[in-house]
Amino acid sequence: MKKVATRFAPSPTGALHIGGVRTALFNWLYSKNHNGKFYLRVEDTDKERSKDEFKDQIIQSLKWIGIDYDGEEYIQSKKVDDHIKVANELLKNGNAYKCYCSSEEIEEQKKRARQKKIPYIYDRKWRDKSENDAPKGIKPVIRFKSKIDGTSILKDLVQGDVEIENNTIEDFIILRNDGTPTYNLSASVDDHQMNMTHIIRGDDHKINTFKQIQIYQAMKWGLPSFAHIPLIHTIEGKKLSKRDKASTLDDYSKIGIMPDALRNYLLRLGWSYKDKEIFTLDESIKFFNLDGIGKSPSKLDMSRILSMNEHYIKNIDENDLFNQLSEYCKLYKSEINSNKKDKLKKSLTFLKNKAKTLEDIFNNAQYILLDKINFNPEDIKLIDDNAKRIISDFISQFKKIDRPTREVLEPIIENLIKLHKTNFKGVGQPLRILLTGSKFGPGIYDIIQSLDKDEVINRLELS
């Protein structure tokens, strides 16, 4: 039995789409589960739109989410000569033919199909014609001679048996009239040469699979197994596209979604194992199989992503959390000052409690990271004369203590509540505003303990 080999084959014509990431993940997990190989193939034959910056972004995105591929990336454009060679073999063995239809003729056929409201299928005009009838001055395309009679059945590892009438598959172009190969030819040749055993991709490729199977059969190559996974839809039920907000990995990393959390979410998006929700990387590899993939489209739910991220923030090792936060700040905010790092690190225990993203932690920690507090204009209005008296009394008692532990601070706060005939909010809120710039934020005891004693006094005395 052949060793399992899967691939992910994006086109570098834009940033990596979230649906593509899930496809890559499923391929990677399947190969890892079977101790096989996983390859990255960059399908860059569209020279107009393919860009190195997108290729680099794809590679970085896979690396960010923890997907590593075997060997060097396979660059499709370097294999074009092999694709053309196969097209010529198909021509030679009678499985392809030259089509001399002009672009005007094809456009006319398409127009008639639109008028009749039927899908356009090339009328096979040149399928059985002699080349002696070829018109002068027209460069032909090469078309594959698709089956006309009967039906074909695809034994899909996710969808089950999928049957199609052969006459619904047109004689598709495999070489354009400029001599360049088309997607279905290139993908088939590459998959064969790369010894792919399993092709796992979105179910929008089903019709391509039927075409590619015919190329395999015409070349007498052994067929790989095929699995078509349902697409990802928006929460409204529409097909997710690259134009949608939050459709690329960059969109998620920018707001502080962590790679492990997003990978766990994508794993569970259309796949399940018993009633388990949280998977370590090792568990993902151990339990992943194609049987667990559902047949219906999945909806991308931002609230579920945030919930998953919140779980990871609260449960991962705090050193790991700090490292990820530092990297996030460096990339998207500003690098954390070395003299603030220890304070921030020891404060993560409470800063993470109300955070769904790394950005939330960064925002909650502004009072630690900044030397000068930015006050919310509406909140500062709450510091009235009574609040100022409370703060003044707090300062005088606070100066007398050595270490601001909770046990030491609680009696001070309770005493101020009694003295000023107020409640906990009446004391805590003005303190929080002056220490952080906002009435919202961490608990007052946590705030005080996260700052140096002199820092607390200096900020409060500014009132």
Salt bridges, closest charged atoms under 4 A:
GLU43 OE2 - ARG41 NH2 2.96
ASP44 OD2 - LYS47 NZ 3.84
ASP46 OD2 - ARG49 NH1 3.17
GLU105 OE1 - LYS125 NZ 2.60
GLU107 OE2 - ARG114 NH2 3.38
GLU108 OE2 - ARG112 NH1 3.69
GLU131 OE1 - LYS98 NZ 3.72
ASP156 OD2 - HIS228 ND1 2.48
ASP161 OD2 - LYS155 NZ 3.35
ASP171 OD1 - ARG124 NE 3.04
ASP171 OD1 - ARG127 NH1 2.97
ASP190 OD2 - ARG41 NE 3.61
ASP190 OD1 - HIS83 NE2 2.80
ASP191 OD2 - ARG7 NH2 2.92
ASP191 OD1 - ARG41 NH1 2.68
ASP260 OD1 - ARG263 NH1 3.12
GLU277 OE2 - ARG268 NH2 2.77
GLU277 OE1 - ARG304 NH2 3.29
GLU283 OE1 - LYS276 NZ 3.30
GLU310 OE2 - LYS314 NZ 2.98
GLU310 OE1 - LYS356 NZ 3.18
GLU318 OE2 - LYS352 NZ 3.03
GLU359 OE2 - LYS333 NZ 2.74
ASP371 OD1 - LYS340 NZ 2.84
GLU378 OE2 - LYS381 NZ 3.08
ASP393 OD2 - HIS420 NE2 2.78
GLU410 OE2 - ARG406 NE 2.94
ASP452 OD2 - LYS343 NZ 3.37
GLU455 OE1 - LYS343 NZ 2.61
GLU455 OE2 - ARG459 NH2 3.16
GLU461 OE2 - LYS399 NZ 2.87
